[in-house]
Amino acid sequence: MIIASSHSAGLTELELSGNPDEYAEFAATLDSAGGAVALDTTTDVAPYEHAIATVEVAESSGREVVISVDRARNALVIRGGADPLRILAGNVRTAAELTDPRHHVHIEYFPGHHYLGEDSLPLTIAAART
């Protein structure tokens, strides 16, 4: 699984891509509300700037999910309540079922969002590679 990242003009762009098994592993980590997944950093991620090395999931006392990047550790950090993390896991599973490579799932905060916190970075989940 790859999480490609770019940061410019104060904006961070993130795209997750992987195969169905990798998405299932990631979704299971989200469901368990804790753990880490090592990511592929050897694949060219152009047009993005670089590949994130790990994704870390942790349950927090807040209900909302917040997606952030710890640049010092090159880690994507996802924190949130158990129920909102399970909703995010469902979105990952949805992306794993997409068959058209042009399709993707946007995980992006908007006012009134039912599980994402206002400080959450947007994440695009690409259709699973077969």
All heavy atoms as an XYZ file, in Angstrom:
964
protein
N       0.849     -1.158      0.000
C       0.000      0.000      0.000
C       0.901      1.228      0.000
O       1.967      1.225      0.605
C      -0.903     -0.024      1.231
C      -1.995      1.004      1.197
S      -3.285      0.739      2.436
C      -2.439      1.154      3.926
N       0.450      2.251     -0.678
C       1.211      3.489     -0.820
C       0.329      4.656     -0.389
O      -0.851      4.713     -0.740
C       1.630      3.707     -2.289
C       2.496      2.553     -2.779
C       2.347      5.043     -2.463
C       2.677      2.537     -4.283
N       0.925      5.573      0.359
C       0.286      6.860      0.596
C       1.244      7.906      0.049
O       2.344      8.106      0.565
C      -0.038      7.116      2.075
C      -1.056      6.083      2.570
C      -0.583      8.545      2.244
C      -1.444      6.219      4.023
N       0.828      8.536     -1.047
C       1.620      9.577     -1.689
C       1.213     10.918     -1.113
O       0.039     11.152     -0.816
C       1.383      9.545     -3.195
N       2.197     11.793     -0.940
C       1.944     13.075     -0.299
C       2.642     14.199     -1.039
O       3.746     14.025     -1.551
C       2.448     13.025      1.151
O       2.344     14.287      1.777
N       1.989     15.349     -1.073
C       2.586     16.588     -1.558
C       2.156     17.691     -0.611
O       1.045     17.666     -0.068
C       2.103     16.937     -2.968
O       2.623     16.040     -3.903
N       3.038     18.648     -0.415
C       2.720     19.784      0.448
C       3.249     21.042     -0.219
O       4.448     21.158     -0.457
C       3.347     19.608      1.833
C       2.990     20.691      2.779
N       1.774     20.727      3.421
C       3.660     21.778      3.182
C       1.724     21.798      4.187
N       2.863     22.445      4.060
N       2.333     21.940     -0.544
C       2.739     23.216     -1.121
C       1.671     24.257     -0.824
O       0.491     23.935     -0.713
C       2.979     23.097     -2.628
O       1.789     22.735     -3.280
N       2.127     25.479     -0.689
C       1.238     26.614     -0.426
C       0.321     26.350      0.760
O      -0.839     26.731      0.762
C       0.427     26.966     -1.676
N       0.853     25.653      1.768
C       0.071     25.387      2.972
C      -0.953     24.282      2.833
O      -1.708     24.024      3.762
N      -0.998     23.629      1.693
C      -1.954     22.554      1.463
C      -1.241     21.211      1.376
O      -0.187     21.103      0.750
C      -2.733     22.788      0.169
C      -3.572     24.051      0.094
C      -4.151     24.220     -1.305
C      -4.687     24.015      1.118
N      -1.830     20.203      2.004
C      -1.297     18.856      1.918
C      -2.259     18.000      1.128
O      -3.462     18.008      1.388
C      -1.100     18.256      3.328
O      -0.175     19.075      4.047
C      -0.573     16.834      3.262
N      -1.737     17.278      0.139
C      -2.538     16.333     -0.643
C      -2.051     14.932     -0.315
O      -0.848     14.685     -0.247
C      -2.356     16.576     -2.137
C      -2.933     17.877     -2.627
C      -2.776     17.985     -4.133
O      -3.433     17.209     -4.851
O      -1.983     18.833     -4.568
N      -3.010     14.017     -0.112
C      -2.692     12.631      0.215
C      -3.512     11.704     -0.660
O      -4.717     11.921     -0.840
C      -3.035     12.337      1.679
C      -2.309     13.165      2.732
C      -3.007     13.039      4.073
C      -0.863     12.715      2.828
N      -2.857     10.675     -1.201
C      -3.582      9.656     -1.962
C      -3.122      8.277     -1.520
O      -1.931      7.978     -1.542
C      -3.368      9.797     -3.457
C      -4.173      8.731     -4.215
C      -3.997      8.786     -5.712
O      -3.053      8.157     -6.209
O      -4.809      9.457     -6.357
N      -4.071      7.458     -1.134
C      -3.808      6.082     -0.748
C      -4.106      5.183     -1.931
O      -5.132      5.343     -2.593
C      -4.702      5.720      0.443
C      -4.512      4.342      1.045
C      -4.784      4.412      2.539
C      -5.432      3.330      0.423
N      -3.204      4.245     -2.214
C      -3.467      3.253     -3.250
C      -2.915      1.914     -2.788
O      -1.944      1.846     -2.042
C      -2.839      3.662     -4.586
O      -1.438      3.769     -4.468
N      -3.565      0.864     -3.219
C      -3.134     -0.471     -2.839
C      -3.993     -1.522     -3.499
O      -4.889     -1.212     -4.283
N      -3.741     -2.777     -3.144
C      -4.544     -3.870     -3.676
C      -5.614     -4.253     -2.645
O      -5.576     -3.771     -1.502
C      -3.664     -5.053     -4.082
C      -2.956     -5.694     -2.909
O      -3.542     -5.943     -1.860
N      -1.671     -5.975     -3.084
N      -6.571     -5.081     -3.003
C      -7.650     -5.422     -2.071
C      -7.164     -5.989     -0.732
O      -7.721     -5.655      0.319
C      -8.483     -6.448     -2.847
C      -8.279     -6.072     -4.277
C      -6.833     -5.640     -4.350
N      -6.122     -6.820     -0.748
C      -5.605     -7.376      0.507
C      -5.018     -6.289      1.400
O      -5.193     -6.299      2.624
C      -4.553     -8.450      0.242
C      -5.140     -9.712     -0.365
O      -6.366     -9.950     -0.218
O      -4.376    -10.465     -1.002
N      -4.309     -5.341      0.799
C      -3.731     -4.241      1.572
C      -4.829     -3.358      2.156
O      -4.749     -2.937      3.313
C      -2.800     -3.416      0.686
C      -1.544     -4.165      0.294
C      -0.761     -3.502     -0.809
O      -1.366     -2.830     -1.696
O       0.477     -3.668     -0.813
N      -5.885     -3.110      1.373
C      -7.001     -2.330      1.886
C      -7.689     -3.068      3.030
O      -8.089     -2.449      4.013
C      -7.997     -2.025      0.771
C      -7.599     -0.883     -0.152
C      -6.351     -0.287     -0.079
C      -8.474     -0.413     -1.098
C      -6.005      0.750     -0.927
C      -8.144      0.628     -1.947
C      -6.901      1.208     -1.851
O      -6.561      2.249     -2.687
N      -7.804     -4.383      2.919
C      -8.428     -5.174      3.991
C      -7.599     -5.084      5.266
O      -8.157     -4.931      6.368
C      -8.591     -6.630      3.557
N      -6.283     -5.157      5.154
C      -5.409     -5.031      6.327
C      -5.559     -3.654      6.971
O      -5.649     -3.525      8.194
C      -3.949     -5.274      5.937
C      -2.985     -5.101      7.094
C      -1.520     -5.181      6.688
O      -1.206     -5.377      5.498
O      -0.676     -5.026      7.596
N      -5.566     -2.619      6.143
C      -5.715     -1.259      6.647
C      -7.072     -1.087      7.327
O      -7.161     -0.528      8.425
C      -5.530     -0.265      5.503
C      -5.656      1.176      5.895
C      -5.056      1.671      7.044
C      -6.370      2.051      5.097
C      -5.164      3.015      7.389
C      -6.486      3.391      5.430
C      -5.882      3.877      6.582
N      -8.129     -1.575      6.707
C      -9.468     -1.481      7.297
C      -9.520     -2.214      8.639
O     -10.135     -1.727      9.599
C     -10.514     -2.032      6.340
N      -8.872     -3.369      8.735
C      -8.839     -4.120      9.999
C      -8.116     -3.322     11.081
O      -8.533     -3.334     12.254
C      -8.175     -5.474      9.797
N      -7.062     -2.618     10.716
C      -6.345     -1.772     11.678
C      -7.256     -0.650     12.162
O      -7.286     -0.327     13.349
C      -5.055     -1.208     11.044
O      -4.240     -2.293     10.608
C      -4.282     -0.356     12.031
N      -8.019     -0.059     11.253
C      -8.975      0.978     11.638
C     -10.069      0.399     12.537
O     -10.438      1.011     13.546
C      -9.597      1.625     10.397
C      -8.646      2.482      9.554
C      -9.251      2.755      8.191
C      -8.316      3.781     10.277
N     -10.576     -0.777     12.189
C     -11.611     -1.427     12.997
C     -11.138     -1.699     14.422
O     -11.914     -1.595     15.374
C     -12.054     -2.758     12.373
C     -13.052     -2.578     11.250
O     -13.778     -1.558     11.232
O     -13.099     -3.461     10.370
N      -9.875     -2.064     14.573
C      -9.351     -2.384     15.901
C      -8.964     -1.130     16.676
O      -8.587     -1.221     17.846
C      -8.154     -3.333     15.795
O      -7.063     -2.670     15.195
N      -9.053      0.026     16.033
C      -8.777      1.323     16.655
C      -7.359      1.406     17.202
O      -7.099      2.068     18.199
C      -9.809      1.649     17.731
N      -6.434      0.727     16.545
C      -5.049      0.829     16.968
C      -4.138     -0.035     16.140
O      -4.524     -1.092     15.667
N      -2.922      0.446     15.955
C      -1.929     -0.319     15.231
C      -1.224      0.531     14.194
O      -1.488      1.719     14.047
N      -0.309     -0.113     13.501
C       0.462      0.569     12.471
C       0.596     -0.345     11.263
O       0.596     -1.569     11.396
C       1.840      0.949     12.997
N       0.690      0.272     10.106
C       0.867     -0.461      8.857
C       2.067      0.158      8.143
O       2.096      1.370      7.911
C      -0.390     -0.367      7.966
C      -0.162     -1.066      6.639
C      -1.617     -0.921      8.674
N       3.063     -0.678      7.818
C       4.205     -0.209      7.037
C       3.776     -0.044      5.585
O       2.996     -0.839      5.066
C       5.358     -1.206      7.142
N       4.283      0.983      4.954
C       3.884      1.316      3.596
C       5.064      1.195      2.640
O       6.224      1.270      3.039
C       3.328      2.745      3.555
C       2.146      3.019      4.480
C       1.841      4.512      4.507
C       0.932      2.224      4.048
N       4.747      1.050      1.361
C       5.744      0.986      0.296
C       6.283      2.392      0.052
O       5.516      3.306     -0.246
C       5.082      0.431     -0.967
C       5.978      0.435     -2.191
O       7.169      0.782     -2.082
O       5.468      0.084     -3.265
N       7.583      2.560      0.181
C       8.197      3.857     -0.117
C       9.149      3.769     -1.313
O       9.852      4.722     -1.611
C       8.978      4.395      1.101
O       9.976      3.449      1.462
C       8.051      4.674      2.276
N       9.158      2.625     -1.998
C      10.092      2.434     -3.113
C       9.473      2.732     -4.474
O      10.206      2.941     -5.437
C      10.638      0.989     -3.121
O       9.553      0.078     -3.300
C      11.373      0.676     -1.823
N       8.151      2.755     -4.549
C       7.466      3.001     -5.822
C       7.422      4.498     -6.114
O       7.187      5.310     -5.209
C       6.035      2.430     -5.761
O       6.122      1.028     -5.516
C       5.276      2.674     -7.048
N       7.643      4.866     -7.359
C       7.562      6.261     -7.784
C       6.133      6.761     -7.571
O       5.182      6.134     -8.042
C       7.959      6.372     -9.254
C       7.920      7.797     -9.776
O       7.869      8.751     -8.966
O       7.952      7.960    -11.009
N       5.984      7.869     -6.880
C       4.649      8.394     -6.578
C       4.331      9.671     -7.362
O       3.395     10.386     -7.025
C       4.467      8.633     -5.055
C       4.500      7.329     -4.298
C       5.493      9.627     -4.522
N       5.101      9.967     -8.410
C       4.839     11.150     -9.236
C       3.390     11.129     -9.706
O       2.867     10.062    -10.008
C       5.786     11.175    -10.420
N       2.709     12.227     -9.695
C       3.166     13.596     -9.550
C       3.281     14.080     -8.093
O       3.552     15.257     -7.851
C       2.085     14.396    -10.275
C       0.837     13.631    -10.004
C       1.285     12.174    -10.020
N       3.074     13.212     -7.131
C       3.237     13.596     -5.730
C       4.720     13.707     -5.403
O       5.576     13.211     -6.137
C       2.560     12.574     -4.804
C       1.060     12.589     -4.938
C       0.420     11.787     -5.882
C       0.282     13.419     -4.143
C      -0.958     11.804     -6.012
C      -1.102     13.441     -4.268
C      -1.715     12.634     -5.205
O      -3.074     12.651     -5.338
N       5.041     14.342     -4.263
C       6.433     14.590     -3.893
C       7.113     13.398     -3.247
O       8.283     13.133     -3.528
C       6.511     15.788     -2.946
C       6.117     17.093     -3.610
C       5.963     18.226     -2.616
O       6.041     17.994     -1.393
O       5.747     19.364     -3.085
N       6.428     12.717     -2.345
C       7.078     11.597     -1.665
C       6.051     10.613     -1.117
O       4.864     10.906     -1.054
C       8.010     12.094     -0.549
C       7.297     12.634      0.642
N       6.782     13.906      0.712
C       6.988     12.051      1.824
C       6.203     14.093      1.885
N       6.310     12.985      2.578
N       6.567      9.455     -0.692
C       5.722      8.404     -0.121
C       5.846      8.417      1.404
O       6.948      8.529      1.938
C       6.135      7.044     -0.666
N       4.721      8.299      2.073
C       4.679      8.197      3.537
C       5.144      6.791      3.920
O       4.788      5.808      3.257
C       3.240      8.460      4.045
C       2.761      9.861      3.650
C       3.118      8.201      5.527
C       3.359     10.991      4.403
N       5.907      6.663      5.023
C       6.497      5.375      5.410
C       5.557      4.494      6.219
O       5.595      3.269      6.085
C       7.785      5.592      6.196
N       4.723      5.078      7.066
C       3.813      4.282      7.899
C       2.502      5.024      8.100
O       2.435      6.239      7.984
C       4.391      3.995      9.319
O       4.602      5.238      9.983
C       5.665      3.213      9.271
N       1.479      4.247      8.399
C       0.217      4.831      8.847
C      -0.018      4.275     10.246
O       0.124      3.078     10.487
C      -0.964      4.537      7.889
C      -1.211      3.073      7.708
C      -2.228      5.241      8.334
N      -0.316      5.181     11.176
C      -0.544      4.811     12.562
C      -1.975      5.162     12.933
O      -2.446      6.265     12.656
C       0.417      5.560     13.479
C       1.865      5.284     13.159
C       2.821      6.188     13.908
O       2.364      7.059     14.688
O       4.028      6.026     13.707
N      -2.650      4.216     13.562
C      -4.043      4.402     13.965
C      -4.110      4.310     15.477
O      -3.541      3.387     16.074
C      -4.958      3.329     13.328
C      -6.391      3.492     13.808
C      -4.875      3.395     11.811
N      -4.799      5.254     16.098
C      -4.948      5.231     17.551
C      -6.326      5.742     17.931
O      -6.828      6.709     17.356
C      -3.878      6.086     18.220
N      -6.920      5.076     18.899
C      -8.203      5.533     19.431
C      -7.941      6.731     20.329
O      -6.964      6.772     21.073
C      -8.879      4.415     20.222
C     -10.285      4.777     20.642
C     -11.052      3.615     21.257
O     -10.500      2.505     21.338
O     -12.197      3.838     21.653
N      -8.807      7.722     20.229
C      -8.692      8.911     21.074
C     -10.024      9.158     21.761
O     -11.045      8.576     21.396
C      -8.287     10.126     20.241
O      -9.329     10.492     19.358
N      -9.989     10.033     22.730
C     -11.214     10.325     23.475
C     -12.206     11.129     22.633
O     -13.396     11.098     22.888
C     -10.888     11.072     24.763
O     -10.202     12.276     24.461
N     -11.717     11.847     21.631
C     -12.615     12.588     20.759
C     -13.383     11.653     19.850
O     -12.889     10.593     19.462
N     -14.587     12.005     19.515
C     -15.383     11.143     18.645
C     -14.930     11.233     17.194
O     -14.989     10.278     16.466
C     -16.858     11.533     18.740
C     -17.488     11.037     20.000
C     -18.961     10.716     19.885
N     -19.506     10.300     18.622
C     -19.538      9.052     18.162
N     -19.013      8.085     18.841
N     -20.122      8.769     17.009
N     -14.505     12.406     16.771
C     -14.214     12.617     15.360
C     -12.852     12.057     14.966
O     -11.914     12.046     15.766
C     -14.242     14.116     15.053
C     -15.601     14.743     15.316
C     -15.552     16.255     15.203
O     -14.532     16.865     15.569
O     -16.559     16.813     14.742
N     -12.753     11.613     13.737
C     -11.489     11.154     13.178
C     -10.709     12.370     12.681
O     -11.266     13.242     12.010
C     -11.727     10.175     12.005
C     -10.435      9.907     11.244
C     -12.333      8.880     12.503
N      -9.434     12.400     13.021
C      -8.533     13.434     12.513
C      -7.368     12.729     11.820
O      -6.693     11.890     12.421
C      -8.028     14.367     13.628
C      -7.008     15.354     13.085
C      -9.196     15.113     14.271
N      -7.158     13.068     10.560
C      -6.069     12.539      9.752
C      -5.012     13.631      9.674
O      -5.313     14.758      9.274
C      -6.555     12.165      8.336
C      -7.658     11.101      8.406
C      -5.387     11.704      7.469
C      -8.387     10.869      7.090
N      -3.776     13.298     10.066
C      -2.693     14.277     10.031
C      -1.409     13.601      9.563
O      -1.339     12.375      9.467
C      -2.493     14.910     11.411
O      -2.117     13.930     12.359
N      -0.409     14.415      9.281
C       0.904     13.901      8.886
C       1.925     14.377      9.901
O       1.989     15.563     10.221
C       1.295     14.383      7.470
C       2.728     13.975      7.128
C       0.332     13.836      6.429
N       2.693     13.437     10.431
C       3.833     13.753     11.277
C       5.045     13.731     10.352
O       5.569     12.667     10.029
C       3.964     12.720     12.402
C       5.102     13.012     13.348
O       6.117     13.604     12.897
O       5.004     12.631     14.523
N       5.457     14.897      9.886
C       6.530     14.982      8.898
C       7.866     14.477      9.459
O       8.657     13.881      8.728
C       6.673     16.414      8.405
C       5.546     16.819      7.474
C       5.812     18.161      6.858
N       4.797     18.804      6.082
C       3.578     18.430      5.806
N       3.125     17.324      6.259
N       2.749     19.134      5.077
N       8.120     14.729     10.738
C       9.386     14.305     11.342
C       9.547     12.785     11.293
O      10.654     12.281     11.128
C       9.475     14.797     12.784
N       8.444     12.061     11.420
C       8.493     10.596     11.399
C       8.012     10.027     10.074
O       7.958      8.818      9.904
C       7.655     10.029     12.550
C       8.224     10.379     13.907
C       7.481      9.756     15.082
N       6.072     10.083     15.108
C       5.088      9.181     14.993
N       5.337      7.914     14.865
N       3.839      9.575     15.041
N       7.614     10.897      9.130
C       7.085     10.477      7.829
C       5.944      9.484      8.011
O       5.908      8.422      7.398
C       8.179      9.897      6.929
C       7.745      9.813      5.476
O       6.863     10.554      5.035
N       8.332      8.900      4.729
N       5.011      9.861      8.890
C       3.891      8.976      9.233
C       2.559      9.690      9.026
O       2.418     10.871      9.336
C       4.004      8.532     10.684
N       1.599      8.940      8.504
C       0.220      9.387      8.481
C      -0.384      8.929      9.799
O      -0.287      7.751     10.151
C      -0.541      8.768      7.309
C      -1.982      9.258      7.156
C      -1.985     10.666      6.573
C      -2.771      8.327      6.256
N      -0.977      9.843     10.548
C      -1.536      9.542     11.860
C      -3.049      9.720     11.793
O      -3.535     10.775     11.376
C      -0.921     10.462     12.947
C      -1.512     10.155     14.310
C       0.599     10.334     12.962
N      -3.764      8.679     12.194
C      -5.233      8.724     12.194
C      -5.693      8.447     13.614
O      -5.418      7.393     14.174
C      -5.820      7.686     11.223
C      -5.299      7.925      9.806
C      -7.349      7.720     11.263
C      -5.715      6.882      8.793
N      -6.389      9.424     14.195
C      -6.897      9.288     15.559
C      -8.391      9.569     15.556
O      -8.864     10.424     14.825
C      -6.221     10.285     16.495
C      -4.738     10.087     16.622
C      -4.166     10.944     17.732
N      -2.727     10.936     17.751
C      -1.972      9.928     18.124
N      -2.527      8.819     18.513
N      -0.657     10.012     18.114
N      -9.098      8.842     16.416
C     -10.526      9.090     16.524
C     -11.190      8.070     17.428
O     -10.561      7.113     17.881
N     -12.459      8.280     17.675
C     -13.245      7.334     18.445
C     -13.430      6.037     17.669
O     -13.302      6.004     16.442
N     -13.711      4.961     18.402
C     -13.829      3.638     17.776
C     -14.904      3.611     16.689
O     -14.677      3.064     15.604
C     -14.100      2.574     18.834
N     -16.078      4.174     16.962
C     -17.153      4.140     15.959
C     -16.798      4.930     14.698
O     -16.974      4.420     13.585
C     -18.469      4.631     16.560
C     -19.059      3.638     17.551
O     -18.710      2.431     17.490
O     -19.867      4.067     18.394
N     -16.280      6.165     14.808
C     -15.882      6.880     13.596
C     -14.758      6.178     12.824
O     -14.745      6.210     11.601
C     -15.432      8.250     14.114
C     -16.177      8.430     15.387
C     -16.258      7.058     15.984
N     -13.830      5.536     13.548
C     -12.773      4.786     12.853
C     -13.367      3.628     12.065
O     -12.904      3.324     10.962
C     -11.724      4.281     13.849
C     -10.786      5.350     14.414
C      -9.959      4.781     15.564
C      -9.886      5.936     13.339
N     -14.421      3.006     12.575
C     -15.085      1.912     11.844
C     -15.775      2.446     10.583
O     -15.823      1.765      9.557
C     -16.063      1.171     12.742
C     -15.376      0.158     13.650
C     -16.368     -0.762     14.327
N     -17.037     -0.145     15.458
C     -16.532     -0.093     16.700
N     -15.369     -0.635     16.953
N     -17.206      0.482     17.659
N     -16.313      3.660     10.653
C     -16.924      4.261      9.461
C     -15.850      4.477      8.397
O     -16.052      4.156      7.219
C     -17.640      5.583      9.806
C     -18.828      5.317     10.729
C     -18.090      6.303      8.528
C     -19.446      6.579     11.326
N     -14.695      4.997      8.802
C     -13.591      5.180      7.862
C     -13.161      3.832      7.280
O     -12.910      3.719      6.073
C     -12.417      5.878      8.547
C     -11.178      6.115      7.690
C     -11.502      6.887      6.415
C     -10.114      6.851      8.506
N     -13.113      2.800      8.112
C     -12.771      1.452      7.625
C     -13.743      1.011      6.538
O     -13.345      0.415      5.535
C     -12.770      0.449      8.778
N     -15.024      1.307      6.700
C     -16.022      0.977      5.682
C     -15.756      1.690      4.377
O     -15.934      1.111      3.295
N     -15.289      2.939      4.453
C     -14.951      3.676      3.230
C     -13.745      3.063      2.530
O     -13.681      3.032      1.296
C     -14.697      5.144      3.546
C     -15.966      5.886      3.873
O     -17.021      5.590      3.332
N     -15.875      6.848      4.765
N     -12.794      2.565      3.304
C     -11.637      1.882      2.713
C     -12.107      0.608      2.001
O     -11.681      0.308      0.887
C     -10.577      1.561      3.785
C      -9.478      0.662      3.229
C      -9.988      2.849      4.355
N     -13.016     -0.119      2.632
C     -13.547     -1.339      2.005
C     -14.311     -1.012      0.721
O     -14.253     -1.761     -0.253
C     -14.435     -2.090      2.988
C     -13.653     -2.775      4.074
C     -14.552     -3.617      4.989
N     -13.756     -4.184      6.041
C     -13.599     -3.650      7.256
N     -14.224     -2.531      7.577
N     -12.836     -4.240      8.151
N     -15.032      0.105      0.713
C     -15.746      0.537     -0.492
C     -14.753      0.766     -1.631
O     -14.976      0.320     -2.761
C     -16.553      1.816     -0.221
O     -17.567      1.520      0.735
C     -17.190      2.369     -1.495
N     -13.638      1.453     -1.340
C     -12.629      1.699     -2.377
C     -12.049      0.384     -2.881
O     -11.746      0.254     -4.072
C     -11.524      2.603     -1.828
N     -11.900     -0.601     -2.010
C     -11.346     -1.900     -2.410
C     -12.252     -2.613     -3.405
O     -11.793     -3.460     -4.166
C     -11.127     -2.779     -1.183
N     -13.546     -2.267     -3.406
C     -14.510     -2.915     -4.296
C     -14.646     -2.202     -5.640
O     -15.291     -2.726     -6.548
C     -15.873     -2.995     -3.613
C     -15.856     -3.890     -2.386
C     -17.142     -3.819     -1.587
O     -18.082     -3.089     -1.996
O     -17.209     -4.487     -0.554
N     -14.064     -1.012     -5.769
C     -14.157     -0.281     -7.033
C     -13.353     -1.003     -8.099
O     -12.225     -1.429     -7.856
C     -13.636      1.149     -6.861
C     -14.426      2.043     -5.901
C     -13.721      3.392     -5.741
C     -15.849      2.236     -6.381
N     -13.924     -1.156     -9.269
C     -13.249     -1.895    -10.335
C     -12.699     -0.989    -11.430
O     -11.823     -1.396    -12.174
C     -14.204     -2.927    -10.964
O     -15.366     -2.240    -11.443
C     -14.603     -3.987     -9.949
N     -13.191      0.216    -11.537
C     -12.729      1.150    -12.557
C     -11.602      2.005    -11.969
O     -11.830      2.723    -10.987
C     -13.889      2.038    -13.006
C     -13.539      2.948    -14.169
O     -12.347      3.301    -14.321
O     -14.462      3.321    -14.915
N     -10.401      1.948    -12.532
C      -9.279      2.698    -11.957
C      -9.467      4.213    -11.963
O      -8.746      4.921    -11.281
C      -8.083      2.283    -12.815
C      -8.650      1.685    -14.043
C     -10.015      1.177    -13.703
N     -10.454      4.705    -12.700
C     -10.733      6.148    -12.696
C     -11.540      6.557    -11.472
O     -11.641      7.735    -11.171
C     -11.485      6.545    -13.965
C     -10.675      6.333    -15.236
C     -11.515      6.570    -16.447
N     -12.570      5.545    -16.469
C     -13.574      5.495    -17.327
N     -13.675      6.408    -18.249
N     -14.463      4.531    -17.280
N     -12.105      5.601    -10.761
C     -12.940      5.910     -9.598
C     -12.092      5.975     -8.336
O     -11.035      5.349     -8.244
C     -14.043      4.876     -9.442
C     -15.040      4.923    -10.547
N     -16.009      3.990    -10.697
C     -15.211      5.795    -11.579
C     -16.745      4.275    -11.757
N     -16.279      5.361    -12.310
N     -12.575      6.716     -7.359
C     -11.876      6.877     -6.095
C     -12.862      7.379     -5.047
O     -13.995      7.741     -5.372
C     -10.700      7.846     -6.251
C     -11.105      9.158     -6.855
N     -11.145      9.356     -8.220
C     -11.501     10.317     -6.296
C     -11.548     10.601     -8.466
N     -11.777     11.194     -7.314
N     -12.423      7.393     -3.802
C     -13.257      7.854     -2.686
C     -12.551      9.041     -2.036
O     -11.356      8.968     -1.740
C     -13.459      6.716     -1.644
C     -14.217      7.223     -0.433
C     -14.169      5.529     -2.272
N     -13.283     10.133     -1.841
C     -12.741     11.307     -1.155
C     -13.145     11.265      0.310
O     -14.326     11.139      0.625
C     -13.275     12.603     -1.770
C     -12.673     12.937     -3.079
N     -11.503     13.643     -3.199
C     -13.053     12.631     -4.341
C     -11.197     13.776     -4.476
N     -12.126     13.161     -5.195
N     -12.150     11.376      1.182
C     -12.385     11.497      2.621
C     -11.982     12.926      2.964
O     -10.794     13.240      3.051
C     -11.514     10.481      3.417
C     -11.661      9.071      2.868
C     -11.803     10.573      4.897
C     -13.058      8.497      2.966
N     -12.963     13.803      3.083
C     -12.667     15.226      3.229
C     -13.699     15.890      4.138
O     -14.912     15.708      3.960
C     -12.666     15.877      1.848
C     -12.175     17.269      1.840
C     -11.881     17.765      0.429
O     -11.881     16.973     -0.531
O     -11.650     18.974      0.301
N     -13.200     16.677      5.092
C     -14.070     17.371      6.033
C     -14.891     18.450      5.327
O     -14.423     19.112      4.409
C     -13.241     18.032      7.149
C     -14.094     18.900      8.036
C     -14.854     18.332      9.050
C     -14.181     20.268      7.823
C     -15.676     19.115      9.844
C     -15.001     21.064      8.616
C     -15.746     20.482      9.620
O     -16.575     21.262     10.405
N     -16.115     18.605      5.781
C     -16.963     19.750      5.436
C     -17.785     20.032      6.679
O     -17.969     19.144      7.536
C     -17.852     19.466      4.205
C     -18.716     18.241      4.342
C     -19.928     18.269      5.023
C     -18.305     17.029      3.790
C     -20.713     17.136      5.143
C     -19.085     15.895      3.913
C     -20.288     15.946      4.591
N     -18.272     21.264      6.861
C     -19.045     21.583      8.066
C     -20.215     20.610      8.245
O     -20.954     20.324      7.301
C     -19.542     23.010      7.811
C     -18.502     23.590      6.893
C     -18.085     22.429      5.999
N     -20.309     20.059      9.440
C     -21.372     19.106      9.744
C     -21.022     17.677      9.387
O     -21.888     16.794      9.476
N     -19.773     17.415      8.971
C     -19.381     16.051      8.606
C     -19.661     15.118      9.779
O     -19.409     15.456     10.923
C     -17.897     15.999      8.221
C     -17.530     14.773      7.459
N     -17.379     13.551      8.061
C     -17.303     14.571      6.146
C     -17.058     12.649      7.154
N     -17.007     13.249      5.974
N     -20.170     13.923      9.487
C     -20.637     13.022     10.546
C     -19.540     12.247     11.254
O     -19.785     11.653     12.296
C     -21.717     12.072     10.007
C     -21.236     11.108      8.968
N     -20.912     11.480      7.689
C     -21.017      9.789      9.039
C     -20.519     10.425      7.008
N     -20.567      9.383      7.795
N     -18.300     12.209     10.732
C     -17.257     11.520     11.493
C     -15.872     12.144     11.396
O     -14.970     11.758     12.137
C     -17.188     10.028     11.132
C     -16.555      9.705      9.803
C     -15.190      9.480      9.689
C     -17.326      9.609      8.655
C     -14.609      9.176      8.471
C     -16.758      9.296      7.436
C     -15.406      9.084      7.345
O     -14.835      8.774      6.146
N     -15.643     13.117     10.500
C     -14.333     13.748     10.376
C     -14.269     15.045     11.162
O     -15.210     15.831     11.153
C     -14.016     14.073      8.915
C     -13.529     12.960      8.016
C     -13.283     13.497      6.615
C     -12.280     12.295      8.553
N     -13.127     15.264     11.820
C     -12.896     16.507     12.532
C     -12.446     17.610     11.592
O     -11.877     17.351     10.524
N     -12.670     18.830     12.006
C     -12.363     20.004     11.196
C     -10.874     20.080     10.826
O     -10.517     20.575      9.761
C     -12.770     21.263     11.965
C     -12.563     22.542     11.232
C     -13.075     23.744     12.003
O     -13.588     23.591     13.122
O     -12.949     24.855     11.454
N      -9.991     19.586     11.680
C      -8.553     19.652     11.434
C      -8.032     18.507     10.586
O      -6.824     18.398     10.350
C      -7.794     19.676     12.766
C      -8.101     20.919     13.569
O      -8.405     21.965     12.957
O      -8.042     20.849     14.802
N      -8.908     17.642     10.116
C      -8.500     16.476      9.348
C      -8.041     16.861      7.944
O      -8.688     17.662      7.272
C      -9.660     15.484      9.251
O      -9.238     14.281      8.677
N      -6.923     16.279      7.521
C      -6.452     16.487      6.151
C      -7.305     15.664      5.189
O      -7.753     14.560      5.539
C      -4.996     16.041      6.017
C      -3.963     16.859      6.772
C      -2.585     16.195      6.669
C      -3.910     18.284      6.237
N      -7.510     16.149      3.970
C      -8.237     15.354      2.977
C      -7.390     14.186      2.492
O      -6.180     14.284      2.349
C      -8.512     16.358      1.858
C      -7.519     17.433      2.030
C      -7.140     17.473      3.485
N      -8.051     13.063      2.269
C      -7.398     11.847      1.788
C      -8.218     11.291      0.637
O      -9.423     11.119      0.757
C      -7.328     10.813      2.921
C      -6.828      9.418      2.574
C      -5.348      9.449      2.177
C      -7.031      8.473      3.763
N      -7.548     11.023     -0.476
C      -8.190     10.370     -1.600
C      -7.768      8.911     -1.571
O      -6.590      8.588     -1.426
C      -7.758     11.006     -2.937
O      -8.110     12.388     -2.922
C      -8.433     10.322     -4.117
N      -8.755      8.005     -1.693
C      -8.474      6.572     -1.728
C      -8.772      6.099     -3.147
O      -9.912      6.148     -3.603
C      -9.311      5.788     -0.704
C      -9.109      6.368      0.701
C      -8.949      4.304     -0.734
C      -9.993      5.749      1.759
N      -7.731      5.650     -3.821
C      -7.871      5.200     -5.203
C      -8.558      3.830     -5.250
O      -8.530      3.075     -4.278
C      -6.482      5.098     -5.854
N      -9.151      3.521     -6.392
C      -9.690      2.186     -6.604
C      -8.555      1.190     -6.414
O      -7.409      1.455     -6.760
C     -10.274      2.060     -8.006
N      -8.875      0.051     -5.838
C      -7.855     -0.965     -5.555
C      -7.221     -1.465     -6.849
O      -7.893     -1.646     -7.860
C      -8.452     -2.118     -4.771
N      -5.903     -1.666     -6.779
C      -5.185     -2.261     -7.918
C      -5.412     -3.767     -7.885
O      -5.441     -4.386     -6.820
C      -3.684     -2.007     -7.801
C      -3.298     -0.550     -7.800
C      -1.790     -0.387     -7.784
N      -1.115     -1.156     -6.761
C      -0.680     -0.666     -5.593
N      -0.878      0.590     -5.315
N      -0.050     -1.431     -4.744
N      -5.586     -4.360     -9.028
C      -5.776     -5.805     -9.070
C      -4.518     -6.516     -9.500
O      -3.582     -5.960     -9.930
C      -6.920     -6.185    -10.031
O      -6.661     -5.601    -11.298
C      -8.224     -5.714     -9.488
